[in-house]
Amino acid sequence: MSFDSNLNKDNLIENIPVDEKSYNSLIHLLRKKTGLNFEYYNKTFIEKRIKSRMIRVPCKTLNQYYDFISSNNEEVKKFIDGFTINYTFFFRDYDVFELFQDLFIQGLRVSRKDIKSNIRPESSKLVKFRTKSNAVKNFHRNRHLTEKPSRFYVDIFIFLNQLSYYKKMKGVKSTDNCINIWSCPCATGEEPYSLAMILDNLETQVPRFPKYRIVASDIAPEAIKKAKIGIYTDDSMKEISDYYENKYFSKQKTHFGHTNVIKENIKNKIEFVEEDVTKGHKMPYRYDIIFCRYLLIYFNRENRHKFLKIIENRLNENGILILGKTETLFDSWGSLQLVDSRNRIYLKSHSKLFQK
Ligand SMILES: C[S@@+](CC[C@H](N)C(=O)[O-])C[C@H]1O[C@@H](n2cnc3c(N)ncnc32)[C@H](O)[C@@H]1O
C-alpha cells in the first residue's frame, strides 16, 4: 500500500500540534531545501501545506516530518508541487476575459457587433464539468455581465485613449510602441494563452491592430516547462468556448484518450520566465496590463504590500492591474485606484481625477 493512500481519522489535519520552535526549525530547513521564500506567504497557508503532506507521508509531529524530509529528496519535490498549487484552466472566470477583450474593442474604437468572438463557454460544457445545478446557476448569474457599467469605461478612459494612440503608432509611453502585458503568475500557461488567443482573434479582424507583447512568469519550473510544451488535458478545457477551442487547438491521440495541442502561432506569442516574483522581475519591461490572479491570497499582509510595490513600479502610468475576484478588495494602494470592484481592477494614476 502506498503511503499516500494511508489516510485515517487520527491523522486529520486539525489534530496535528504546532509549536513555534518546531515550526520555525522546519521552515528554516524547508527554505534551505526548496529555495522558497516562506516569509512572503500567509502562515495559515504554509501550515496547511505542511500538514497536508504530513498526513500523506504519514508523520504525526512536525519533528517527525523534519527528520523525514531531511533525508528524502522525493518528498522535497512533492512538497514544492503541493505548495505552489498551480491549478488553473483556460478562460478561468471567463467574464474577466470578456472585459479584457472589451477594453481593446472600446479602446480601438471598433464596433462590438463587427467582431467575431465568443468567450463565454456553452452551457452544455459547464454542465459537463460542474454539477448541473451550479453550472446553470452560474450561467444565469453571469448573463448580465456582457453589459459593462459605463462608469468603468469613464474611469478607465485614459487607458483606452492610449490604446488608440498605439493604434496610430504615436507611442506615448512605451519604449517600443507596443502594448506590454504580464501574466503573473501564469502556472501552466492557460491564462497567458487565453489572452494571446483573444488578441490574435481581434488582430485578424481589426485593421492596424497595435503591436503587443505577452510575458508570463511563475516560480514553479515544472509548470513553466509544461506551459512551453502547450499540450493540455480536458481538465484545462472546461471553460473554453467551442469558438476558441476549435480555432486554436488540435486534438492529439494518446494511449489514454486525446490531448489538446495549442497552435504554434499562439505558443510563439508568449515569453515564459521562471522566477520568484517576490524577489523582483527578470524582464526589462514596463507593462500596460498586469494580470495577477490567485497569488496575493497566499501572501501575508506585510509581504503582499512589498509585492504590490513591485507591481506598481512595473506598471506604466494609466496601466491597469487585474487581480480577479478572489483577492482582498482595497480602494486604493499608492497610485493604484480601484475602478472595478467586481473584478478587482486597478488603474495606476497619479491624477487627482481618480483619487476617491
Ligand atoms: C493558482 S495558480 C494561478 C494561475 C493563474 N494566474 C490563474 O489565475 O489561473 C498560482 C501560481 O502561483 C505561483 N506562485 C506562488 N508563489 C509564487 C512566487 N513567489 N512567484 C511566482 N509565482 C508564484 C504558483 O507556482 C502557482 O502556479
The ligand as an SDF file (V2000), in Angstrom:
LIG
                    3D

 27 29  0  0  0  0  0  0  0  0999 V2000
   -3.4230   29.0830   -8.6740 C   0  0  0  0  0  0  0  0  0  0  0  0
   -2.0620   29.4720   -9.7260 S   0  0  0  0  0  0  0  0  0  0  0  0
   -2.6820   30.9000  -10.5590 C   0  0  0  0  0  0  0  0  0  0  0  0
   -2.5630   30.7810  -12.0520 C   0  0  0  0  0  0  0  0  0  0  0  0
   -3.3400   31.7990  -12.8530 C   0  0  0  0  0  0  0  0  0  0  0  0
   -2.9690   33.1630  -12.5400 N   0  0  0  0  0  0  0  0  0  0  0  0
   -4.8370   31.6320  -12.6970 C   0  0  0  0  0  0  0  0  0  0  0  0
   -5.4890   32.5940  -12.2490 O   0  0  0  0  0  0  0  0  0  0  0  0
   -5.3890   30.6030  -13.0230 O   0  0  0  0  0  0  0  0  0  0  0  0
   -0.9410   30.1140   -8.5210 C   0  0  0  0  0  0  0  0  0  0  0  0
    0.5050   30.1000   -9.0420 C   0  0  0  0  0  0  0  0  0  0  0  0
    1.2970   30.9680   -8.2250 O   0  0  0  0  0  0  0  0  0  0  0  0
    2.6230   30.5210   -8.3450 C   0  0  0  0  0  0  0  0  0  0  0  0
    3.4380   31.1580   -7.3150 N   0  0  0  0  0  0  0  0  0  0  0  0
    3.3600   31.0090   -5.9600 C   0  0  0  0  0  0  0  0  0  0  0  0
    4.2920   31.7670   -5.3580 N   0  0  0  0  0  0  0  0  0  0  0  0
    4.9580   32.4240   -6.3450 C   0  0  0  0  0  0  0  0  0  0  0  0
    6.0280   33.3500   -6.3550 C   0  0  0  0  0  0  0  0  0  0  0  0
    6.6150   33.7460   -5.2170 N   0  0  0  0  0  0  0  0  0  0  0  0
    6.4870   33.8070   -7.5510 N   0  0  0  0  0  0  0  0  0  0  0  0
    5.9120   33.4020   -8.7090 C   0  0  0  0  0  0  0  0  0  0  0  0
    4.8870   32.5270   -8.7630 N   0  0  0  0  0  0  0  0  0  0  0  0
    4.4180   32.0420   -7.5990 C   0  0  0  0  0  0  0  0  0  0  0  0
    2.4550   29.0210   -8.1970 C   0  0  0  0  0  0  0  0  0  0  0  0
    3.5670   28.3130   -8.6920 O   0  0  0  0  0  0  0  0  0  0  0  0
    1.1800   28.7600   -8.9910 C   0  0  0  0  0  0  0  0  0  0  0  0
    1.4830   28.3100  -10.2900 O   0  0  0  0  0  0  0  0  0  0  0  0
  1  2  1  0
  2  3  1  0
  2 10  1  0
  3  4  1  0
  4  5  1  0
  5  6  1  0
  5  7  1  0
  7  8  2  0
  7  9  1  0
 10 11  1  0
 11 12  1  0
 11 26  1  0
 12 13  1  0
 13 14  1  0
 13 24  1  0
 14 15  1  0
 14 23  1  0
 15 16  2  0
 16 17  1  0
 17 18  1  0
 17 23  2  0
 18 19  1  0
 18 20  2  0
 20 21  1  0
 21 22  2  0
 22 23  1  0
 24 25  1  0
 24 26  1  0
 26 27  1  0
M  CHG  2   2   1   9  -1
M  END
$$$$
